[in-house]
Each structure stands twice: as structure tokens, then as C-alpha cells.
């Protein structure tokens, strides 16, 4: 699957999203007070991704991790 197609398919429920040359990120709401963050990086023929789902009240506790993940691979 190409980067643009995967980005388009997965970002339908996202409230925040960004697309780079070989990666994309998105964040948004799941059901109830749930939130998610996802980053996908395409390396050759492979996708490497992380998706984190969490209750909104826990957001301050995982923000440091998400900042690291957001910056990973954007300068490669």
C-alpha cells in the first residue's frame, strides 16, 4: 500500500494529522473519553508503526513518550 493511500484510509477519524515524505502521524478520539496517537514510517517495502490508545485523563502522563515518537524518523 502506498503512503498516501494508507494515510487517507487511516486518517478518517483523526482530528490532527500530518504527512511527510516517508511518514505520517495522526491523533484523535476513540469511543468515550479514549484518545489515540499513531505514527507510521515507511522504510523500503516495510511499514513500522506505533499506535497508542489511552483514556484522556492519562494524556499528561504519556506526553513525553509521544513527543519522542513524534520526532523519531522525521529527520532521517
Beta strands, then each sheet from edge to edge (+ up, - down):
strand 1: 14-19
strand 2: 23-29
strand 3: 34-43
strand 4: 46-55
sheet 1: 1+ 2- 3+ 4-
end
